[in-house]
Amino acid sequence: MLEIIDHGRIREIRLSRPPANALNGVLFNALDIALGEAAESASAVVVSGLPGMFSAGLDVPELLQLERQSFFEVLLSFMKTNKTIATMPVPTAFALTGHAPAGGMVMAIFGDYRVMVDGRFKAGLNEVQVGLLVPSIVHKALVRLLGAHRAERILVSGELMEAGKAAEIGLVDELAESPEAAVSRAIQWCEQHLALPAHAMNKMRTVARADIHTLFEADLESEAEAFTEMWFRDDTRKILTAMVEKLKNRQAKG
């Protein structure tokens, strides 16, 4: 589910749940533990994914089978993992090695830096398209990243955009030619920061990211409950179920 690769002082945590790195409770818990261990034993972190697919977002087919309380617990784990990413005491870069919609992009926006593979790969927060709303913490983090007007346009339309546009508007920080190059560049970004005077870089990073830490002073259980309420709406589940059936039919046709 995860691969841990050390590049000197930099730890790469690679999501490895083929075929799509779909996110579920087990993966959230494993990632949260791995990030915590990296915070103690590494000087910087890179979170990467499979070639061509960083993460397709929440594992909708699996999560549709859960009862309300179980789903709520998964969402709470997701929120806690995002908090861990946002409050990492060491520089944390994301190597978006392919598609990064929805939950995959959510995790990345809480990191320090995002490198994405150029080309046909898509990124964005498309929750509205499937009848969902992003949690308010995610909305505020996107406003921090892009500004209120741009964040509004992306969230209300649920737009999925190609990597070039994602870089143009600042959703990702730079592009790479291949999945391997995305990982290499994310590592290089970490190395550049570790080459700076540590006391100054770490203090400045703490000051500069104080606002994103403050976002997680919100009640995470209330955030998870609000998303759970939307997930269990009849109209939302109808859309999600149709999406899953369409995916199954596509896979059956090869």
JOSUL-V715549 format. One record per backbone hydrogen bond with DSSP energy under -1.0 kcal/mol. CO is the residue of the C=O (numbers start at 0). NH is the residue of the N-H. If there is no record, write none. Layout:
CO_NH + CO_NH
This chain:
0_15 + 2_13 + 4_11 + 6_9 + 8_42 + 8_43 + 9_6 + 10_45 + 11_4 + 12_47 + 13_2 + 16_20 + 19_55 + 22_58 + 23_27 + 24_28 + 25_29 + 26_30 + 27_31 + 28_32 + 29_33 + 30_34 + 31_35 + 32_36 + 33_37 + 34_38 + 36_40 + 37_41 + 43_10 + 44_92 + 45_12 + 46_94 + 47_14 + 49_52 + 51_98 + 52_49 + 56_22 + 57_59 + 58_62 + 59_63 + 61_64 + 62_65 + 66_70 + 67_71 + 68_72 + 69_73 + 70_74 + 71_75 + 72_76 + 73_77 + 74_78 + 75_79 + 76_80 + 77_81 + 78_82 + 79_83 + 80_84 + 81_85 + 82_86 + 84_87 + 90_44 + 91_111 + 92_46 + 93_114 + 94_96 + 95_116 + 96_51 + 98_53 + 98_54 + 99_123 + 100_103 + 101_105 + 102_106 + 103_107 + 104_108 + 106_109 + 107_110 + 112_93 + 113_172 + 113_173 + 114_95 + 115_175 + 120_162 + 121_99 + 122_160 + 123_101 + 126_129 + 126_131 + 127_130 + 134_138 + 135_139 + 136_140 + 137_141 + 138_142 + 139_143 + 140_144 + 141_145 + 142_146 + 146_150 + 147_151 + 148_152 + 149_153 + 150_154 + 151_155 + 152_156 + 153_157 + 153_158 + 160_122 + 161_165 + 162_166 + 163_167 + 164_168 + 165_170 + 165_171 + 173_115 + 175_117 + 177_181 + 178_182 + 179_183 + 180_184 + 181_185 + 182_186 + 183_187 + 184_188 + 185_189 + 186_190 + 187_191 + 188_192 + 189_193 + 190_194 + 192_195 + 196_200 + 197_201 + 198_202 + 199_203 + 200_204 + 201_205 + 202_206 + 203_207 + 204_208 + 206_209 + 208_212 + 209_213 + 210_214 + 212_215 + 213_216 + 214_217 + 218_222 + 219_223 + 220_224 + 221_225 + 222_226 + 223_227 + 224_228 + 225_229 + 226_230 + 227_231 + 229_232 + 232_236 + 233_237 + 234_238 + 235_239 + 236_240 + 237_241 + 238_242 + 239_243 + 240_244 + 241_245 + 242_246 + 243_247 + 244_248 + 245_249 + 246_250 + 247_251 + 248_252 + 250_253
